[in-house]
Amino acid sequence: MTSMAAEGENKPTLQHLSDSQSQTILWLLEELEIPYNLNLFEREKSGPNKNRAPQSLKETHPLGKSPQLITASGRVIIERSAITAYLIETYDSAGKFKVSGSDDDHDSLREQELVGFAEASFNGTVMTAMMLYYLKVLSPFFLRPLIAAVSAMIHLGYVDKEFDAQLKYMDGLLKDQEYFMSNGNPTRVDFMMIFFVQMVYHSEVVDIAPYPNVKAWHDRCVARPAWKRAMEKGNGYSLGL
Ligand SMILES: N[C@@H](CCC(=O)N[C@@H](CS)C(=O)NCC(=O)O)C(=O)O
């Protein structure tokens, strides 16, 4: 673990990679309105590691992924679920982004459940759809019709049904409130969920128009001034296929 506390001047530091889910941590930092350091990393432009993170991200964590948050005391935290929990717990003294309810739909257990749903279940469907897409476009041309046919079968039998069930569930959660667990300000669930929804939205692997509350929630998140500031401060956020 590398200590960057001195360099960080008692501020957290975000190790931020272009076109990545780190953008959502940048959004949270802007929402919190705290001082922080931002180290920008670009994806490799060519060679065998084209589009991958640069080796320099391994200097702060062996996995070399982004986001990495280096705390003011020099501890390196990976995984957005842990980073969002840490940042909100440490810096949200007014409780703007904390869940505050005690009923089943708004308590901390529900928050944990929905963070897990976003990361494991919804992301699982998104990744399966992405893999099928890349398998199709990256395979040799003579195999492509066969792979396209197998991919269509997996979509029909599994992926599309999962997407529909999951997006309907999410649409229902957003029926009477602006964010997944709140009105007014997002919570950790929204900071987690936005990336997975945007993967779907930007790549068009599934149409979210039939889920109007999800679409309205997405548009509400990206209309926030903090989201816009984060977009200006980051170094690109293109998720299209
Ligand atoms: N589960 C991790 C995912 C981290 C991750 O996979 N980051 C990607 C960017 S979206 C990355 O660094 N990719 C570059 C690479 O693998 O070379 C989290 O929540 O932070």
PDBQT file of the ligand as one rigid body, heavy atoms in Angstrom, charges set to zero:
ROOT
HETATM    1  N1  LIG A 301     -15.728  -3.256  -9.128  1.00  0.00    +0.000 N 
HETATM    2  C1  LIG A 301     -14.770  -2.176  -9.314  1.00  0.00    +0.000 C 
HETATM    3  C2  LIG A 301     -14.528  -2.059 -10.794  1.00  0.00    +0.000 C 
HETATM    4  C3  LIG A 301     -13.250  -1.336 -11.149  1.00  0.00    +0.000 C 
HETATM    5  C4  LIG A 301     -12.979  -1.463 -12.638  1.00  0.00    +0.000 C 
HETATM    6  O1  LIG A 301     -13.138  -2.543 -13.230  1.00  0.00    +0.000 OA
HETATM    7  N2  LIG A 301     -12.570  -0.347 -13.248  1.00  0.00    +0.000 N 
HETATM    8  C5  LIG A 301     -12.326  -0.347 -14.665  1.00  0.00    +0.000 C 
HETATM    9  C6  LIG A 301     -12.892   0.933 -15.268  1.00  0.00    +0.000 C 
HETATM   10  S1  LIG A 301     -14.628   0.923 -15.445  1.00  0.00    +0.000 SA
HETATM   11  C7  LIG A 301     -10.846  -0.317 -14.964  1.00  0.00    +0.000 C 
HETATM   12  O2  LIG A 301     -10.068   0.210 -14.207  1.00  0.00    +0.000 OA
HETATM   13  N3  LIG A 301     -10.488  -0.853 -16.135  1.00  0.00    +0.000 N 
HETATM   14  C8  LIG A 301      -9.179  -0.760 -16.674  1.00  0.00    +0.000 C 
HETATM   15  C9  LIG A 301      -8.508  -2.082 -16.844  1.00  0.00    +0.000 C 
HETATM   16  O3  LIG A 301      -9.065  -3.099 -16.407  1.00  0.00    +0.000 OA
HETATM   17  O4  LIG A 301      -7.432  -2.121 -17.424  1.00  0.00    +0.000 OA
HETATM   18  C10 LIG A 301     -15.323  -0.900  -8.685  1.00  0.00    +0.000 C 
HETATM   19  O5  LIG A 301     -16.505  -0.878  -8.289  1.00  0.00    +0.000 OA
HETATM   20  O6  LIG A 301     -14.597   0.082  -8.511  1.00  0.00    +0.000 OA
ENDROOT
TORSDOF 0
